[in-house]
């Protein structure tokens, strides 16, 4: 993971999924060194150009990472400590429980 920060007693490690051909940015959330959940921002391939014309993953994170951190903080504020995906599509976005995405998304 590339970035670490703390929020309301939780430690968060964030970073792009290494080696992925698709945009997957993970936030792993820990409390007392125990992993509690993962949040992921997943940009569909056909939506990448909405975020960066060159489809540069690092540039996308630099431009939008703060907004995604606010999304993670809002989940923590709401007590919603369960793994989920913020799926960004060509025409919008939706939140999905990560357990519903297992066939499409792996954190390995």
N, C-alpha and C positions, 0 to 999 in steps of 0.2 A: 504494500500500500504506500501511497505517495505522501499523504497528508494525515496528521493526527491532530485532534482537538478534543476538548472536554465541554460538556454541557449538562448541567443539573445532575452531576454525579455519574454521568455516563462518559465513557471514552469512545471516541469515534475514529476509525481509521478509514480513509477514503482513497480511492485510486481506480484507474482504468484496469479492466481485466487484462492481464498480460497476454500478449500474443493473439488477442481476439481480432478477427476480421470485421466484427460488428461492434458498434459503440455500446459498451456496457461499463457503466461507472458505478462502483460499489461503495457503500457506506456500511462497514461492519461495526456494530454497536456492542460494547462490552460494559458490564458493571461488576466491580470487584474481580476483574480478570476473567469473568465468565461471559462467553458470547451469548448475547440475548437475541439478536436478530440481524438481518441484513436488509438494507434498502438498496434498490438499484434504479438507476436511470438508464433506460434502454431506448435508444433512438433507432427507429426502423430505418433501413438502408435508404428507402425512397424519401425519407424526411431529412436526411443529413444536410442537404443543401439549404434547408431553412436555417440552419445554425452556422454553417461555414461553407462558403462557395467552393473551397478547396478540400472540403471534408477532412480537415486536419483535426484529429481527436484532441490533441493537446490545446489547440486554439479554442475548441468548443468548450473544454473544461475551464480555460482561463476566462472566457466570456460569460459562462453560465453557471459556474460552480457555486458562486455565492447564493444564487437563487435556489439551487438544489440543497445547499446547506440549510437554508431557511425552511425548506420543505421537510427535511429530517428533523429539525428543531420543532416544527409544528407537530410532527408525529409524536415526538417525545412529550411535548406539552400536553397533548391530548391523551397521553397514556397508551398510545397505540404502538406497543412494542411487539410487533409481529413483522415478519419478513414480507416485503412488498416491493412491487415494481412501479415506477412512474414511467409508463410507456408513451413515448412521444412519437406520434404518427404524422403522416403528411398533412392531415386535416384537423389535428388536435392532439389531446392527451387524455390518458385515463390511468387510474391507479388499479392495480391488480394484485391480489394476494399471491405471493411468490409460490405458494404450494400449487396454485392453478397453472403455473408456468413451467413446472419442472421438466416437461418434455421439450421445451424450447430453450431453457436457460440453465446453465451450469456454472457454478462458481469455481470449478476446478481448472 
